[in-house]
Amino acid sequence: MDTPPVKILVVDDDTDLLELIGIWIASMGHQAVLAPGGAQALSVIDAEDLGMVLLDVQMPGMDGPQLLEHILQRAPGLPVVMMTVHGSVEGAVSAMKAGACDYLPKPLEREKVRATLESILERNDLRREVARLKRSIQEQYRYKDIIGASKAMQRVFQLAERVTDANVPVLLTGESGVGKEVFAKLLHYHGPRRAQPFVAVNCAAIPADLLESELFGHERGAFTGAVQRRVGKFEEASGGTILLDEIGELDARMQAKLLRVLQEREFERVGANARIPVRCRILAATNRDLEIEIVKGTFREDLYYRLNVVVIDIPPLRERIEDLPQMVSLFLRNLREREGRDIQGLTPEALNLLCRYSWPGNVRELQNVIFRAGLVAPGHVIDVDALPKRIVAEATGRRVAGIDLPALGATQMIPSAPSSLSLEDHESNLIRAAIVASDGNIKAAAERLGISRSTLYRKLKRLEIDV
């Protein structure tokens, strides 16, 4: 790994050695700043942007440990390497305990100096990169940068912001692809645990017989193949946040174990007896209606009430279609940055079709559609021909979520069409038509609309529709 040139301060009262180290540092591609004593070193620290300090332990006047204390006060985080003769190694070790990062024994060897400097500079580069990435992630997950001008999303944002700092479980619900993990990261990166780990576990993607070890870890020899101790996700998330995604897929045994963890706030590694306290915030997400799963007997009611202290229900894209144009702009910008494709926008006809599509895959599906269309579009604008056939067929066939649009009024499903009706009016009319077409059968109406029965009941309540 190549490190950029830096200024390295060398402090030693032996002027001959000082000049020799300066020559070595220059041959390594860095710039040496030489100081024969503590006073000169402090003036350099105040005036220069340094990448490292090589500091002799034994010097007249202000010795190395004393100067180290001043350096750490004036330039916290600046790496300091102590240089010591054989008889004062204990002093160098003490200095390391006080904040120095390494030491070099005298007489110095050129290759040993090179290896030590390169190792420390590489670690510094890595720490800076990690810090930059953390800042980038935190900036990426800001409420004001998440698209959601619709009333439905504004209600979600308001609830999420109210519980960001709370240390209580949050259950994120919504259809697949609505962005539940995005909201989990919003809660984490805006809360007091933002500097600690965010660990996401997809409970549906891990075989049931391995999930306990994945979550809680195991001891060596706990089962066949356990050749060494393994730390589980709950320990990895210590101090931070763990997201249990697709929690509705847990089997009965794991539901019981998780319930105990939530109740007692501690767990055990597989094959161990020691209790480990839970030191992370627990978030859960599911695209299933857990209340229906409780009725069916596939999900524990007591676990459900432990998880849903706060429920954030994220609406599907079809319920906030007014956000779609802004999402399209964002995804096109991402396409330009990642693939270098100069796609500037969509034709009105293409955008109109997107607004009339039912989006069963929600935001994730929209992102994939825009990415694919941008890659295959022959020019700088995405036209209808670049859209997937299923979208064109549904929209131009005047069918949205299985309902024949002529019976509803075709313009009602086109958000850009001139109309005095609000989006909620459009939604209400569509739901009423589905119920009529289903002879009042709520389950059948939900299937026509492409939503779950519980979602339809929530809409009926919100829109004050009597059935």
VEXDREN-2710 file (C-alpha; in Angstrom, 1 decimal):
% VEXDREN-2710
k/r/px/py/pz
1/MET/0.0/0.0/0.0
2/ASP/1.5/3.3/-1.1
3/THR/1.1/6.2/1.4
4/PRO/1.3/9.8/0.4
5/PRO/4.3/11.9/1.4
6/VAL/4.1/13.3/4.9
7/LYS/6.1/15.5/7.2
8/ILE/7.9/13.6/10.0
9/LEU/9.2/15.4/13.0
10/VAL/12.4/13.9/14.4
11/VAL/13.5/15.0/17.9
12/ASP/16.9/14.0/19.3
13/ASP/19.7/15.8/21.0
14/ASP/22.3/13.8/19.0
15/THR/22.7/16.1/15.9
16/ASP/24.6/13.5/13.9
17/LEU/21.9/10.9/14.3
18/LEU/19.3/13.6/13.7
19/GLU/20.8/14.3/10.3
20/LEU/21.1/10.6/9.4
21/ILE/17.5/9.9/10.2
22/GLY/16.6/12.9/8.1
23/ILE/18.4/11.4/5.1
24/TRP/16.7/8.1/5.6
25/ILE/13.2/9.7/5.8
26/ALA/13.9/11.7/2.6
27/SER/15.0/8.5/0.8
28/MET/11.6/7.0/1.8
29/GLY/9.8/9.8/0.0
30/HIS/8.8/11.8/3.1
31/GLN/10.0/15.2/4.4
32/ALA/11.9/15.3/7.7
33/VAL/11.7/18.2/10.1
34/LEU/14.6/18.1/12.6
35/ALA/14.5/19.4/16.2
36/PRO/17.4/19.0/18.7
37/GLY/15.2/19.6/21.7
38/GLY/11.8/19.9/23.3
39/ALA/11.3/23.7/22.8
40/GLN/12.1/23.5/19.1
41/ALA/9.8/20.5/18.7
42/LEU/6.8/22.2/20.2
43/SER/7.3/25.2/17.9
44/VAL/7.3/22.9/14.9
45/ILE/4.2/21.1/16.2
46/ASP/2.3/24.4/16.5
47/ALA/3.4/25.5/13.0
48/GLU/3.5/22.4/10.8
49/ASP/1.0/19.8/9.6
50/LEU/2.8/16.6/10.7
51/GLY/2.1/13.0/9.9
52/MET/4.3/11.5/12.7
53/VAL/6.9/12.2/15.4
54/LEU/10.1/10.2/16.1
55/LEU/11.0/11.1/19.7
56/ASP/14.1/10.2/21.7
57/VAL/13.4/9.1/25.3
58/GLN/16.5/10.5/26.9
59/MET/17.2/14.2/26.3
60/PRO/18.6/17.0/28.5
61/GLY/16.0/19.5/29.8
62/MET/12.6/18.3/28.6
63/ASP/12.9/14.5/28.1
64/GLY/10.9/12.3/25.8
65/PRO/8.0/11.4/28.1
66/GLN/7.5/15.0/29.2
67/LEU/7.5/16.2/25.5
68/LEU/5.1/13.3/24.7
69/GLU/2.6/14.7/27.2
70/HIS/2.8/18.1/25.5
71/ILE/2.4/16.6/22.1
72/LEU/-0.7/14.6/23.0
73/GLN/-2.3/17.7/24.4
74/ARG/-1.5/19.9/21.4
75/ALA/-2.0/17.4/18.6
76/PRO/-4.3/14.6/19.8
77/GLY/-4.1/11.6/17.5
78/LEU/-0.6/12.5/16.1
79/PRO/1.3/9.2/16.1
80/VAL/4.5/9.3/18.2
81/VAL/7.3/6.7/18.0
82/MET/9.8/6.6/20.9
83/MET/13.5/6.0/20.2
84/THR/15.4/4.4/23.1
85/VAL/18.8/2.9/23.9
86/HIS/18.8/-0.7/25.2
87/GLY/18.9/0.3/28.9
88/SER/15.8/2.5/28.7
89/VAL/13.3/0.2/27.0
90/GLU/11.1/0.2/30.1
91/GLY/10.9/4.0/29.7
92/ALA/9.7/3.5/26.1
93/VAL/7.1/1.0/27.2
94/SER/5.8/3.4/29.8
95/ALA/5.6/6.1/27.2
96/MET/3.6/3.7/25.0
97/LYS/1.2/3.2/27.9
98/ALA/1.0/7.0/28.1
99/GLY/0.0/7.4/24.4
100/ALA/3.0/6.6/22.1
101/CYS/2.2/4.1/19.3
102/ASP/5.5/2.2/19.0
103/TYR/9.2/2.4/19.9
104/LEU/12.5/1.8/18.1
105/PRO/15.6/0.5/19.9
106/LYS/19.0/2.1/19.4
107/PRO/21.2/1.7/17.6
108/LEU/18.7/2.3/14.8
109/GLU/18.6/0.2/11.7
110/ARG/17.5/1.8/8.5
111/GLU/15.1/-1.1/7.4
112/LYS/13.6/-1.3/10.9
113/VAL/12.9/2.4/10.8
114/ARG/11.3/2.1/7.3
115/ALA/9.1/-0.8/8.3
116/THR/7.9/0.9/11.4
117/LEU/7.1/4.2/9.7
118/GLU/5.3/2.5/6.8
119/SER/3.2/0.3/9.1
120/ILE/2.1/3.3/11.2
121/LEU/1.3/5.5/8.2
122/GLU/-0.7/2.7/6.6
123/ARG/-2.7/2.3/9.8
124/ASN/-3.3/6.0/9.9
125/ASP/-4.5/6.0/6.3
126/LEU/-6.8/3.1/7.1
127/ARG/-8.2/4.8/10.1
128/ARG/-8.9/8.0/8.1
129/GLU/-10.6/6.0/5.4
130/VAL/-12.8/4.2/7.9
131/ALA/-13.7/7.6/9.5
132/ARG/-14.5/9.0/6.0
133/LEU/-16.7/6.0/5.2
134/LYS/-18.5/6.4/8.5
135/ARG/-19.1/10.1/7.8
136/SER/-20.3/9.2/4.2
137/ILE/-22.7/6.6/5.5
138/GLN/-24.1/9.0/8.1
139/GLU/-24.6/11.7/5.5
140/GLN/-26.3/9.1/3.2
141/TYR/-28.9/8.2/5.8
142/ARG/-30.3/11.6/6.7
143/TYR/-34.0/12.2/7.0
144/LYS/-33.9/15.3/4.8
145/ASP/-32.2/13.3/2.0
146/ILE/-34.7/10.5/1.9
147/ILE/-37.3/11.1/-0.8
148/GLY/-40.8/11.3/0.7
149/ALA/-42.8/14.5/0.2
150/SER/-46.0/12.6/0.2
151/LYS/-48.3/12.8/3.2
152/ALA/-47.9/9.0/3.8
153/MET/-44.1/9.3/4.0
154/GLN/-44.2/12.5/6.1
155/ARG/-46.2/10.6/8.7
156/VAL/-43.6/7.9/8.8
157/PHE/-40.7/10.4/9.1
158/GLN/-42.4/12.1/12.0
159/LEU/-42.8/8.9/13.9
160/ALA/-39.3/7.7/13.1
161/GLU/-37.8/11.0/14.3
162/ARG/-39.7/10.8/17.6
163/VAL/-38.2/7.3/18.4
164/THR/-34.7/7.8/17.0
165/ASP/-33.1/8.4/20.5
166/ALA/-35.3/5.9/22.3
167/ASN/-33.7/2.6/23.4
168/VAL/-36.8/0.5/22.7
169/PRO/-37.4/-2.2/20.1
170/VAL/-38.9/-0.9/16.8
171/LEU/-40.8/-3.1/14.4
172/LEU/-40.6/-2.0/10.8
173/THR/-43.4/-3.4/8.6
174/GLY/-44.2/-3.1/4.9
175/GLU/-44.1/-4.9/1.7
176/SER/-40.9/-6.3/0.2
177/GLY/-38.8/-3.5/-1.4
178/VAL/-40.3/-0.5/0.4
179/GLY/-37.0/0.3/2.2
180/LYS/-37.3/-1.1/5.7
181/GLU/-33.5/-1.5/6.1
182/VAL/-33.1/2.1/5.0
183/PHE/-35.3/3.2/7.8
184/ALA/-33.4/1.0/10.2
185/LYS/-30.2/2.7/9.3
186/LEU/-31.9/6.1/9.6
187/LEU/-32.8/5.2/13.2
188/HIS/-29.2/4.0/13.9
189/TYR/-27.2/6.8/12.2
190/HIS/-29.3/9.5/13.8
191/GLY/-29.3/8.1/17.3
192/PRO/-26.8/8.1/20.1
193/ARG/-25.3/4.8/18.9
194/ARG/-24.3/6.2/15.4
195/ALA/-20.6/5.7/16.0
196/GLN/-21.1/2.0/16.9
197/PRO/-21.8/-1.0/14.6
198/PHE/-25.0/-1.5/12.6
199/VAL/-25.5/-5.2/12.1
200/ALA/-28.2/-6.6/9.8
201/VAL/-29.3/-10.2/9.9
202/ASN/-31.6/-11.7/7.3
203/CYS/-33.4/-14.4/9.3
204/ALA/-34.9/-15.9/6.1
205/ALA/-31.5/-16.4/4.4
206/ILE/-29.9/-18.5/7.2
207/PRO/-30.8/-22.1/7.7
208/ALA/-32.8/-22.7/10.9
209/ASP/-30.2/-25.0/12.4
210/LEU/-27.4/-22.4/11.9
211/LEU/-29.3/-19.3/13.0
212/GLU/-28.8/-19.7/16.7
213/SER/-25.0/-19.8/16.3
214/GLU/-25.2/-16.9/13.8
215/LEU/-27.1/-14.7/16.3
216/PHE/-25.5/-15.7/19.6
217/GLY/-22.2/-17.3/18.6
218/HIS/-20.7/-20.6/19.8
219/GLU/-17.9/-22.1/21.8
220/ARG/-15.2/-24.4/20.3
221/GLY/-16.5/-27.9/20.2
222/ALA/-20.1/-26.9/20.7
223/PHE/-21.1/-29.0/17.7
224/THR/-19.5/-30.8/14.8
225/GLY/-17.5/-28.3/12.8
226/ALA/-17.1/-25.8/15.6
227/VAL/-13.3/-25.7/15.5
228/GLN/-13.0/-22.4/17.3
229/ARG/-15.1/-19.9/19.3
230/ARG/-17.3/-17.6/17.2
231/VAL/-18.7/-14.3/18.1
232/GLY/-22.4/-13.9/17.2
233/LYS/-24.2/-11.0/15.6
234/PHE/-25.5/-9.8/19.0
235/GLU/-22.0/-9.4/20.2
236/GLU/-20.8/-7.8/17.0
237/ALA/-23.5/-5.2/17.4
238/SER/-22.5/-4.4/21.0
239/GLY/-23.0/-0.7/21.7
240/GLY/-24.8/-0.3/18.4
241/THR/-27.9/-1.7/16.6
242/ILE/-29.0/-5.1/15.4
243/LEU/-31.6/-5.4/12.7
244/LEU/-33.5/-8.8/12.6
245/ASP/-34.8/-8.7/9.1
246/GLU/-37.6/-11.0/7.9
247/ILE/-38.3/-11.9/11.5
248/GLY/-41.6/-13.4/10.5
249/GLU/-39.6/-16.4/9.1
250/LEU/-38.3/-17.6/12.5
251/ASP/-39.3/-21.0/13.5
252/ALA/-40.9/-21.8/16.8
253/ARG/-37.7/-22.7/18.6
254/MET/-35.8/-19.5/17.6
255/GLN/-38.9/-17.4/18.5
256/ALA/-38.7/-18.9/22.0
257/LYS/-35.0/-18.2/22.3
258/LEU/-35.4/-14.6/21.0
259/LEU/-38.2/-14.0/23.4
260/ARG/-36.0/-15.0/26.3
261/VAL/-33.3/-12.6/25.1
262/LEU/-35.7/-9.7/24.9
263/GLN/-37.1/-10.5/28.3
264/GLU/-33.8/-11.1/30.2
265/ARG/-31.6/-8.8/28.1
266/GLU/-28.9/-11.5/28.0
267/PHE/-28.0/-14.6/26.0
268/GLU/-25.6/-17.5/25.9
269/ARG/-23.2/-18.7/23.2
270/VAL/-24.1/-22.2/21.9
271/GLY/-22.2/-24.6/24.1
272/ALA/-21.5/-22.1/26.9
273/ASN/-23.1/-21.4/30.3
274/ALA/-21.9/-17.8/30.8
275/ARG/-24.5/-15.1/30.3
276/ILE/-23.6/-12.2/28.0
277/PRO/-25.7/-9.0/28.4
278/VAL/-27.4/-7.5/25.4
279/ARG/-25.7/-4.1/24.8
280/CYS/-27.4/-3.2/21.5
281/ARG/-30.7/-1.7/20.3
282/ILE/-32.9/-4.3/18.7
283/LEU/-34.9/-3.5/15.5
284/ALA/-37.0/-6.0/13.6
285/ALA/-38.5/-5.9/10.1
286/THR/-41.0/-8.1/8.3
287/ASN/-43.2/-8.0/5.2
288/ARG/-45.6/-10.4/6.8
289/ASP/-48.7/-9.4/8.8
290/LEU/-47.6/-10.8/12.2
291/GLU/-51.1/-10.4/13.6
292/ILE/-52.4/-12.7/11.0
293/GLU/-49.5/-15.1/11.6
294/ILE/-50.5/-15.1/15.3
295/VAL/-54.0/-16.1/14.4
296/LYS/-52.6/-18.9/12.2
297/GLY/-50.4/-20.0/15.1
298/THR/-47.1/-19.5/13.2
299/PHE/-45.9/-16.5/15.3
300/ARG/-45.8/-16.1/19.1
301/GLU/-48.1/-13.4/20.5
302/ASP/-45.8/-12.7/23.4
303/LEU/-42.8/-12.2/21.1
304/TYR/-44.9/-9.9/18.9
305/TYR/-45.7/-7.6/21.8
306/ARG/-42.1/-7.5/22.9
307/LEU/-41.1/-6.4/19.4
308/ASN/-43.8/-3.9/18.5
309/VAL/-43.2/-1.4/21.3
310/VAL/-43.1/1.0/18.3
311/VAL/-44.4/0.0/14.9
312/ILE/-43.3/1.9/11.8
313/ASP/-45.4/0.9/8.8
314/ILE/-43.7/2.0/5.5
315/PRO/-46.2/2.5/2.7
316/PRO/-45.8/0.8/-0.7
317/LEU/-44.8/2.9/-3.7
318/ARG/-48.3/2.8/-5.2
319/GLU/-49.6/4.7/-2.1
320/ARG/-47.1/7.5/-2.6
321/ILE/-46.8/7.7/-6.4
322/GLU/-46.3/11.4/-6.2
323/ASP/-42.7/10.6/-4.9
324/LEU/-41.9/8.6/-8.0
325/PRO/-40.6/11.4/-10.3
326/GLN/-38.1/12.5/-7.7
327/MET/-37.0/8.9/-7.1
328/VAL/-36.5/8.5/-10.9
329/SER/-34.2/11.6/-10.9
330/LEU/-32.2/10.2/-8.0
331/PHE/-31.8/6.8/-9.7
332/LEU/-30.8/8.4/-13.0
333/ARG/-28.1/10.4/-11.2
334/ASN/-26.8/7.2/-9.6
335/LEU/-26.7/5.6/-13.0
336/ARG/-24.7/8.5/-14.5
337/GLU/-22.2/8.3/-11.6
338/ARG/-21.8/4.5/-11.5
339/GLU/-22.0/3.6/-15.2
340/GLY/-21.2/6.8/-17.0
341/ARG/-24.4/6.7/-19.0
342/ASP/-25.5/10.2/-20.0
343/ILE/-29.2/9.7/-19.4
344/GLN/-30.9/13.0/-18.7
345/GLY/-34.5/12.0/-18.1
346/LEU/-37.6/10.2/-19.4
347/THR/-40.1/11.2/-22.0
348/PRO/-43.5/12.3/-20.7
349/GLU/-45.1/9.1/-22.1
350/ALA/-42.6/6.9/-20.3
351/LEU/-43.0/8.7/-17.0
352/ASN/-46.7/8.5/-17.3
353/LEU/-46.6/4.8/-17.7
354/LEU/-44.4/4.4/-14.6
355/CYS/-46.9/6.5/-12.6
356/ARG/-49.7/4.1/-13.8
357/TYR/-47.9/0.9/-12.9
358/SER/-48.8/-0.9/-9.6
359/TRP/-45.1/-1.5/-8.5
360/PRO/-45.5/-4.8/-6.7
361/GLY/-41.7/-4.7/-6.1
362/ASN/-41.9/-1.2/-4.7
363/VAL/-38.9/1.1/-4.6
364/ARG/-36.4/-1.7/-5.3
365/GLU/-38.3/-2.6/-8.5
366/LEU/-38.3/1.0/-9.6
367/GLN/-34.6/1.3/-9.1
368/ASN/-33.9/-1.8/-11.1
369/VAL/-36.3/-0.7/-13.9
370/ILE/-34.6/2.7/-14.2
371/PHE/-31.1/1.1/-14.1
372/ARG/-32.0/-1.4/-16.9
373/ALA/-33.8/1.2/-19.0
374/GLY/-30.9/3.6/-18.7
375/LEU/-28.5/0.9/-19.9
376/VAL/-30.6/-0.2/-23.0
377/ALA/-31.9/3.3/-24.0
378/PRO/-30.3/4.2/-27.4
379/GLY/-30.2/8.0/-26.7
380/HIS/-30.0/10.4/-23.7
381/VAL/-33.7/10.0/-22.8
382/ILE/-35.6/6.9/-21.7
383/ASP/-38.6/6.3/-23.9
384/VAL/-41.4/3.8/-23.7
385/ASP/-39.5/1.3/-25.8
386/ALA/-36.8/1.0/-23.1
387/LEU/-39.3/0.0/-20.4
388/PRO/-39.9/-3.6/-19.5
389/LYS/-42.9/-5.1/-21.4
390/ARG/-44.8/-6.0/-18.2
391/ILE/-45.0/-2.3/-17.3
392/VAL/-46.0/-1.2/-20.7
393/ALA/-48.6/-4.0/-21.0
394/GLU/-50.2/-3.2/-17.6
395/ALA/-50.3/0.6/-18.1
396/THR/-51.4/0.7/-21.7
397/GLY/-53.8/-2.2/-21.2
398/ARG/-55.6/0.2/-18.7
399/ARG/-55.2/-2.3/-15.9
400/VAL/-53.7/-1.4/-12.6
401/ALA/-53.5/-4.1/-9.8
402/GLY/-56.0/-6.3/-11.7
403/ILE/-58.8/-3.6/-12.0
404/ASP/-60.3/-2.6/-15.4
405/LEU/-59.7/1.1/-15.6
406/PRO/-62.5/2.1/-17.9
407/ALA/-64.9/1.2/-15.1
408/LEU/-63.1/3.7/-12.8
409/GLY/-62.3/6.5/-15.2
410/ALA/-58.9/6.1/-16.9
411/THR/-57.6/9.6/-16.0
412/GLN/-58.0/8.8/-12.3
413/MET/-54.9/6.6/-12.4
414/ILE/-52.7/9.2/-14.1
415/PRO/-51.3/11.6/-11.4
416/SER/-50.2/14.1/-14.0
417/ALA/-53.6/14.4/-15.5
418/PRO/-55.5/17.7/-14.8
419/SER/-58.0/17.0/-12.0
420/SER/-59.5/18.6/-9.0
421/LEU/-59.3/15.3/-7.1
422/SER/-56.5/14.7/-4.6
423/LEU/-54.4/11.6/-4.5
424/GLU/-56.4/10.4/-1.5
425/ASP/-59.6/10.8/-3.6
426/HIS/-58.1/8.8/-6.4
427/GLU/-57.1/6.1/-3.9
428/SER/-60.5/6.1/-2.3
429/ASN/-62.2/5.7/-5.6
430/LEU/-60.0/2.9/-6.6
431/ILE/-60.6/1.0/-3.4
432/ARG/-64.4/1.5/-3.6
433/ALA/-64.4/0.2/-7.2
434/ALA/-62.4/-2.9/-6.1
435/ILE/-64.9/-3.6/-3.3
436/VAL/-67.8/-3.2/-5.6
437/ALA/-66.2/-5.4/-8.2
438/SER/-65.6/-8.0/-5.5
439/ASP/-69.2/-7.9/-4.2
440/GLY/-68.1/-6.6/-0.9
441/ASN/-65.6/-9.4/-0.3
442/ILE/-62.6/-7.7/1.4
443/LYS/-60.2/-10.5/0.8
444/ALA/-61.0/-10.6/-2.9
445/ALA/-60.8/-6.8/-3.1
446/ALA/-57.3/-6.9/-1.5
447/GLU/-56.2/-9.4/-4.1
448/ARG/-57.5/-7.2/-6.9
449/LEU/-55.6/-4.3/-5.5
450/GLY/-52.5/-6.4/-5.1
451/ILE/-52.2/-5.6/-1.3
452/SER/-52.7/-7.7/1.9
453/ARG/-56.0/-7.8/3.6
454/SER/-54.6/-6.0/6.7
455/THR/-53.2/-3.2/4.5
456/LEU/-56.7/-2.8/3.0
457/TYR/-58.3/-2.6/6.4
458/ARG/-55.8/0.1/7.4
459/LYS/-56.6/2.1/4.3
460/LEU/-60.4/1.7/4.9
461/LYS/-59.9/3.1/8.4
462/ARG/-57.6/6.0/7.2
463/LEU/-59.9/6.9/4.3
464/GLU/-63.0/6.5/6.5
465/ILE/-64.6/4.1/4.0
466/ASP/-67.5/2.1/5.5
467/VAL/-68.1/-1.4/4.1
END
